[in-house]
Amino acid sequence: MDLVTAINERRSIRAFKPDQVPREKIEEILNLVVKAPSAINLQPWEFIVVIGEEKERLSRKLIKSYREKQISCSPGNVKPLADEFSRRGLASVELMTPYLEKMGHQFDRFINEGSCNFYGAPAAIILCLDNAFSKARLVDIGIAVGYFVLLAQVLGLGTCTIGLINAYEDEIKDVLNIPENKDVVIGIALGYPDMESPANEFKTPRDSLDSFVRWFD
């Protein structure tokens, strides 16, 4: 699969087959991901790969914590969003809801508990950043995530980026014995997509370039 095809066909996967992803395939992805650019080649990313019973244990802990704390997925904005952003978010919710209802799920519970369970994926990738770095290095983490999801697509795997886990950083650090000087930034669910599930039947659209691009010439 070429890069353009991978970009066009990639979607967030929220239902996975139970098949385990071979360690060699995950290593293949990571060996390419770390070739991503970073500021003065600092390569600040750190990856924790959680599979098997450890992944199930982490999911149980996160779901329990979500049910106790009720910290939900949100854009994380610090000011009211402009109308175009709110419109896109609402449109995504309206698009997804009928498919989730076919599965007997309520939107909020499916998204929040699904995030804490990495949507049942057999592998969870946790990206960390040493807190000695400034927040500017989150840009490098974002580039690495972009590489990761596209490489997974090329290799026949599905992904879903999971931002909610950042709210349960203490629990993740406890389960995975992550040092205090490492910040949990984001997670990625990784596995073989279950394309027969209604959770994977939709693909969110993108606005035209006129919404994002200004030209000066």
Beta strands, then each sheet from edge to edge (+ up, - down):
strand 1: 45-51
strand 2: 123-130
strand 3: 158-162
strand 4: 182-191
sheet 1: 1+ 2- 4+ 3-
end
